[in-house]
């Protein structure tokens, strides 16, 4: 297998997929990776709006068959680049209907699919994850507990679940994603800043918080993301 496809999922709004995607973009590009970003959140494409002036970004609707065909073709056309997919809140329906279009072409693409599934502390996060595992069984799946919703022990529903045992039994990891100060995250979104640009343009205190957060992000991603 050559370059990876990283899919940031969660299939519901407000769990923090966009922030995880932006952190992943920064993590990989800071290490010299060439990336293509696919933003499937066509109604609110925060990631594409923050990054389209810096790296190749494509808006793709993964609710229908055409969108999945386009995603596969983009992966093929950019064989020398890592692909990062930011999925939409409603994405499980599209995954269930058309996900085989991607999963069935991974061998021919010579790519591995790695999913970072972002959860809050609610039960439906786990139920939607079960649906995803059934739809795309050949993805390596890591669960990302968003620290915005509390410390690790607050995720007791996931921590004590059969889902966690299933994920870790398949070689996946359970990760705690660090929380960021609201004033910094608010600036990233409201001013349409990439993390690289924020590190250059934000006031010194904001930059210090961003660097603190990035150090923790690096530790999280280093456990599951490899170059290539």
Secondary structure by P-SEA (a helix, b strand, c coil): ccbbbbbbccccccccaaaaaaaaaaaaaaabbbbbbbbccccccccccccccccbbbbbbcccaaaaaaaaaaaaaaccbbbbbbcccccaaaaaccaaaaaaacccccbbbbbbccccccaaaaaaaaaaaaaccccbbbbbcccccccccccccccccaaaaaaaaabbbbbbbbbccaaaaaaaacccccaaaaaccccaaaaaaaaaaaaaaaaaaaaccccc
